[in-house]
Amino acid sequence: MRAERLTVTIPPELIQSIDRLERNRSKFIQEAIRHELERRRREELYRSLRHPHPETQELAELGFEAWAAGLSEDSGDALVDPDAGTEVRWSPEKGWREVDE
């Protein structure tokens, strides 16, 4: 993987704490960044699950197993219609919003 150089200002006491745990500062900081990005992705997913899009509210309340049990075997082709619905995006500040065209 290609790496890029980044300059970051860190207080000396934080650097000392890193150095006590890891010889390779870059490796430590990369792992910390990956961990934080994953934490934020999970947080956004949980926020989305707590505030589902109105078009999926019924499914969220019903539960996946109950919904899937109600499907007939030949309904698989009709589950997804790429031309139906409204394109939306999740915003942490505003919730689900229609995509501006």
N, C-alpha and C positions, 0 to 999 in steps of 0.2 A: 504494500500500500504506500502510495506517495504521501509524504508528510510535508506540512507547511510550518514555517516558523511563526511564532506568535509571541509578542512581548506583553507580559502581564506584570503589574506591580502588586507585590504581596508583602504584607508586614513581616519584619524579621522574626518575630516570635512564631508566626505561622510556618515560616520556612524551617525554623528550628524543630518544630513539632513534626513536620514532614520528614526531615532528615533523621530524626530519631526512629522513625518507622520504616523508611525506605531509602535505599541508596540512590535509586534512579528517580529523581524528581519528576521528570517528564512522564514516566510510566505511572507514577502515583497520581499525577494531575489528570492524565488521560482516563484512568480508572474512575477517579472522582467525578469527572465530567460525564462519562458514560452512565454512572450510577444516578447522577442528578437528572440527566435527560430521561432515563427510564422512569424515575420517580415522577417526573412531570407528566410523561405520557400516561402513566397509570392514573394519576390525579385527574387528568382530562377525561379519561375513559370513565372513571367513577362519577365525575360531574355529569357527563353525558348520560350515564345510566340513571342517575338521580333525577335528571330533567330530560326525559326522552322527547324526541321530536313528536309533535302532535299526531302525525300520521302513523306512528308506531306505538302510541300510548296504549291502545287496546291490546296489542301483542305483549307489551311489557307487563300489563296488569294480568293478562291471562297466563303467561308463562310459556316458555318455548315448548315444553313437553306436551302440554295440553293443546297448543296450537298445532304442532306437528302431528299429533294423534288425530286431529280432525281433518287432515288432508287425505284425499283419495290417492290411490297409487298412480293414476294417470294425470294427476294435477301438476306433476313436476314441470311440464312444459309451460304451464301458465303462471308459474311462480314469479318469474321475472319478466317484466315488459320494459325494455330499456327506453321506450318512448313515453312511458307513463310517468306521472308524478312531477314534482318540482325539485330542481337541484337546490340543495341547501348545504351550508357549511356551519360548523360549530364555532362560536366565538366565546371565549371564557367571560368576556365582559357582557355580551348581549344574548348568549344562548344560541339556539338554532335560528339562522337567517337565510332567506332566499339569496341565491347567487345572483348578483347584478350582471346583466348581459351587456 
